[in-house]
Amino acid sequence: MTTIAVTGSTGQLGGRVARLLADAGVAQRLVVRDPARAPSLPGADVAQAAFDDPAAVRTALAGVDTVLMVSASETPDRVAQHVAFIDAAVAAGVRHLVYVSFAGASPTATFTLARDHWATERHIASTGVAWTFLRDNLYADFLPAMVGEDGVLRGPAGDGRVAAVAQDDIAAVAALVLRDPSAHSGATHDLTGPEALTLAEVAATISEATGRTVSYHPETVEEAYASRAAYGAPDWQVDAWVSTYTAIAARELAAVSSVIPSLLGRPATSFADVLRAATRSGTQNRPAPGVGAGRLLYLWVEVAGIEPASFVALAGLLRAEFAMSLLGPTGHTNESGSDRPSHCEVSRPSP
């Protein structure tokens, strides 16, 4: 009997988790919006459902005990989508929800999208089901995509620090929790890298690891809003872009956690090692020539795992921070009803 369901398996984070479970011989159900995009994995069956379709969710989760819920793509109604999914999961008889949240989730978080994660956490806790929250820092994998074509990383982060986390580490923790959820019931796991870096240090690390000269320009908040005004994005999205950086400036993403080494029995993966692995595998994120939809589509579909239809709806928002705020996280981020781990809201952000 399938007792584990994974959402977001067509995205980067959910896909990693699903593959780890399959490699361990664990049966699972992949809940996706588009079954044609679901990975083909041994021991996995596929069910179709969007977060905001309660009837489909109830059918998809019938007989499932534990669900990995990767947060939805960032939209004004994201919390409503989350609530619909959670209530449908409870109605289906799910006993444990493992939710991919974001570092520092709070109703007063500087990063605006982290407030959505707080609201989602509170709703899960109010249902009475067992829960585990994975609060991911920004995705280390995505930081290179924040760099412009001119080799400059711009944003109002000051000299604040970010303890960005590798997606592989998040996935390993998620798979571990899913295999023994009762051992993590009621736990909030803060998932970070092994060090907190300034964006100047991020730029220097990218330069050293890739041979590309990268620098950091600390914008003022006013400069950040002005430089993004031309993209015609809605106010909530621009606020999300800018607050990703101001959250770093406010030191809200600087804390380094011991959770990953404690649970996995090895050190968390450093940003430099993430870059080296990406270089070896040929998956390093670099800006494509020119501005545009092609670059954002790559980030959205390949990095965040968001569906192309969603990309088309917002194709005019052509800026790396937009993709960043969608990752997840978080991502963070970042998967959802849109099959992705929205999280790095880089969201990772993320998500």
Buried (B, 14 or more C-beta within 10 A) or exposed (E): EBBBBBBBBBBBBBBBBBBBBBEEEBBBBBBBBBEEBBBEBEEBEBBBBBBBBBEBBBBBBBEBBBBBBBBBBBBEEBBBBBBBBBBBBBBBEBBBBBBBBBBBBBEEBBBBBBBBBBBBBEBBBEBEBBBBBBBBBBBBBBBBBBBBEEBEBBBBBBEBBBBBBBBBBBBBBBBBBBBEBEEBEEBBBBBBBBBBBBBBBBBBBBBEBBEEEBBBBBBEBEBBBEBBEEBEBEEEBBBBBBBBBBBBBBBBBBBBBEBBEEBBEEEBBBBBBBBBBBEEEEEBBBBBEEEEBEBBBBBBBEBBBBBEEBBEEBBEBBBBBBBBBBBBBBBBBBBBBBBBBBBBBBBBBBB
